[in-house]
Amino acid sequence: MSTPFKTKTRHTGRAVAAQVLVLVSLFTFGYGQELTGRAIMEQALQQSSWDDMQADMQLILRTARGEKRFREVAFYSKDTEEDLSQMLMRFLSPADVKGTGFLTLETADDDEERYLYLPALRRVKKIAASGSGGNFMSSDYTYYDIGEPKLDDWTYELLGEEARGGRVYYKLECKPANREIQDDTGYGMIVRWVDQENYRIPYSEIYDRALKRWKTLDILAYARIRDTDFASVMIMRDLESGHSSEIRFDNIRVDQGLPDDFFTVRYLQRGR
């Protein structure tokens, strides 16, 4: 699924335009193309109109009793000349996580490398694909959620259309494309609601491998940046524990000229 900070499909060359998460059986899409779940998802996973971004990010963890923990994070992302995504998070507070860093690097084979810097150990840990379903920094997001969504990791079925809050949505059933994706993510299915007008995905339901409803993801706000919708406030809720995790982005800046060596394991290990 991947957390929809900025979502995109694969194209050759540079990025063109911008983001991101039916009772129609005889519908057309574009020039005679049949409207399918995958075609809708391709529209929803747009490309950004900038080369790099940095922002102030806040991670808010809430227990079922309403107790809160706040984590301040410096967020950075950049696309390479090959249109591969890179992302770095550096935790600024509180003291018990200060200096922790998380780096993701998209590879040419459409995979993703993930690294976690732990200041207490002064070392970088590489997170294997089999560990991508683990909880990211004690939140309800997994490491897979935090990375870039991969269109080909899932199959898509158009279930119908549904009205919610005065708007009409395509309802998509997304299932892992293979057993490896299911095992790595821990997800057996994701149902997404895609706005028919702007192709935003404001609501998703996530199911475990036994197809029991497990989590929900709500996108509560978008920042409009150069004709790009960027998900700026989102909440992941664990329906079993009652725990939730909110991510908020503020002070978003684009095209600041972030250097390439900023997104390296060596820089991550510097811890600042």
Residue pairs with C-beta under 8 A, 6 or more apart in sequence:
1 21
1 144
1 145
1 149
1 174
1 185
1 187
1 190
1 204
1 206
1 217
2 144
2 145
2 146
2 147
2 148
2 149
2 150
3 141
3 145
3 146
3 147
3 217
3 231
3 234
3 236
3 247
4 19
4 20
4 21
4 149
4 201
4 219
4 231
4 234
5 77
5 87
5 230
5 231
5 249
6 19
6 20
6 48
6 53
6 77
6 85
6 148
6 228
6 230
6 231
7 19
7 20
7 21
7 44
7 45
7 46
7 148
7 149
8 15
8 19
8 45
8 46
8 47
8 48
8 85
8 148
9 42
9 45
9 46
9 47
9 151
10 83
10 110
10 151
11 47
11 83
12 83
13 83
14 81
14 83
15 47
15 48
15 49
15 51
15 79
15 83
16 47
16 49
17 46
17 47
17 49
17 227
17 228
18 46
18 47
18 48
18 49
18 226
18 227
18 228
18 229
19 46
19 48
19 222
19 228
19 229
19 230
19 231
20 44
20 45
20 46
20 149
20 200
20 201
20 229
20 231
21 44
21 149
21 192
21 194
21 200
21 201
21 202
21 203
21 204
21 217
21 219
21 231
22 35
22 158
22 159
22 160
22 161
22 170
22 171
23 160
23 161
24 35
24 158
24 160
24 161
27 34
27 35
28 34
28 35
29 35
29 36
29 39
29 40
30 39
33 39
35 158
36 156
36 158
37 155
37 156
37 157
37 158
37 170
37 172
37 173
37 174
38 151
38 155
38 156
40 156
40 158
40 170
40 172
40 194
40 199
41 151
41 154
41 156
41 172
41 174
41 192
41 194
42 151
43 194
43 199
44 192
44 194
44 199
44 200
44 201
45 149
45 151
46 199
46 228
46 229
48 79
48 228
48 230
49 225
49 226
49 227
49 228
50 225
50 226
50 228
50 254
50 255
51 78
51 79
51 254
51 255
52 76
52 77
52 78
52 79
52 254
52 255
52 256
52 257
52 258
53 75
53 76
53 77
53 78
53 252
53 253
53 254
53 256
54 74
54 75
54 76
54 77
54 252
54 253
54 256
54 258
55 75
55 249
55 250
55 251
55 252
55 253
56 72
56 73
56 74
56 75
56 249
56 250
56 251
57 72
57 73
57 74
57 75
57 89
57 247
57 248
57 249
57 250
58 70
58 71
58 72
58 73
58 246
58 247
58 248
58 250
59 70
59 71
59 73
59 137
59 139
59 245
59 246
59 247
60 68
60 69
60 70
60 71
60 245
60 246
60 247
60 248
61 68
61 69
61 70
61 71
61 138
61 139
61 243
61 244
61 245
62 68
62 243
62 244
62 245
62 246
63 242
63 243
64 241
64 242
64 243
69 94
70 93
70 94
71 91
71 93
71 94
71 97
71 137
72 91
72 92
72 93
73 89
73 90
73 91
73 92
74 89
74 90
74 92
75 87
75 88
75 89
75 249
76 87
76 88
76 89
76 90
76 258
76 262
76 263
77 85
77 86
77 87
77 88
78 85
78 86
78 258
78 260
78 262
78 263
79 85
79 86
80 86
80 260
82 108
84 105
84 106
84 107
84 108
85 104
85 106
85 148
86 103
86 104
86 105
86 106
86 263
87 103
87 104
87 146
87 147
87 148
87 263
88 101
88 102
88 103
88 262
88 263
88 267
88 268
89 101
89 102
89 103
90 99
90 100
90 101
90 272
91 97
91 98
91 99
91 100
91 101
91 137
92 98
97 137
98 119
99 117
99 119
99 271
99 272
100 116
100 117
100 118
100 119
100 137
101 116
101 117
101 268
101 271
102 114
102 115
102 116
102 117
102 136
102 137
102 146
103 114
103 115
103 116
103 117
103 263
103 264
103 265
103 268
104 112
104 113
104 114
104 115
104 146
104 147
104 148
105 112
105 113
105 115
105 263
106 112
106 148
107 113
110 150
110 152
111 129
112 147
112 148
112 150
113 126
114 126
114 127
114 132
114 143
114 147
115 124
115 125
115 126
115 127
115 265
115 268
116 124
116 125
116 127
117 123
117 124
117 125
117 268
117 269
117 271
118 124
118 125
119 271
122 271
123 269
124 265
124 268
124 269
127 134
127 143
129 180
129 184
130 183
130 184
131 143
131 184
132 142
132 143
132 144
132 147
132 184
132 185
133 142
133 143
133 144
133 183
133 184
133 185
133 186
133 187
134 142
134 143
135 141
135 142
136 142
136 143
136 145
136 146
139 236
139 245
140 215
140 236
140 237
140 238
140 243
140 244
140 245
141 236
141 245
141 247
142 185
142 186
144 184
144 185
145 236
152 177
153 176
153 177
153 181
154 174
154 175
154 176
154 177
154 181
154 190
155 174
155 175
155 176
155 177
156 172
156 173
156 174
157 172
157 173
157 175
158 170
158 171
158 172
159 171
159 172
159 173
159 191
160 171
161 168
161 169
161 170
161 171
161 196
162 168
162 169
162 171
162 193
163 169
164 193
164 203
167 195
167 196
167 197
168 195
168 196
168 197
169 193
169 194
169 195
169 196
170 193
170 194
170 196
171 191
171 192
171 193
171 194
172 191
172 192
172 193
172 194
173 189
173 191
174 189
174 190
174 191
174 192
175 188
175 189
175 190
176 182
176 185
176 187
176 188
182 188
182 209
186 208
186 209
187 206
187 207
187 208
187 209
187 214
188 207
188 208
188 209
188 210
188 211
189 206
189 207
189 211
190 204
190 205
190 206
190 207
191 204
191 205
191 207
192 201
192 203
192 204
193 201
193 202
193 203
193 204
194 200
194 201
195 201
195 202
198 229
200 219
200 222
200 229
201 219
202 218
202 219
202 220
203 216
203 217
203 218
203 219
204 216
204 217
205 213
205 215
205 216
206 213
206 214
206 215
206 216
206 217
207 213
207 214
208 214
213 239
214 238
214 239
214 240
215 236
215 237
215 238
215 239
216 236
216 237
216 239
217 234
217 235
217 236
217 237
218 234
218 235
218 237
219 231
219 233
219 234
220 233
220 234
220 235
221 231
221 232
221 233
222 229
222 230
222 231
222 232
223 229
223 230
223 232
223 249
223 252
224 230
225 252
225 254
226 254
230 249
230 252
232 248
232 249
232 250
232 252
233 246
233 247
233 248
233 249
234 246
234 247
235 244
235 245
235 246
235 247
236 244
236 245
237 243
237 244
238 244
261 267
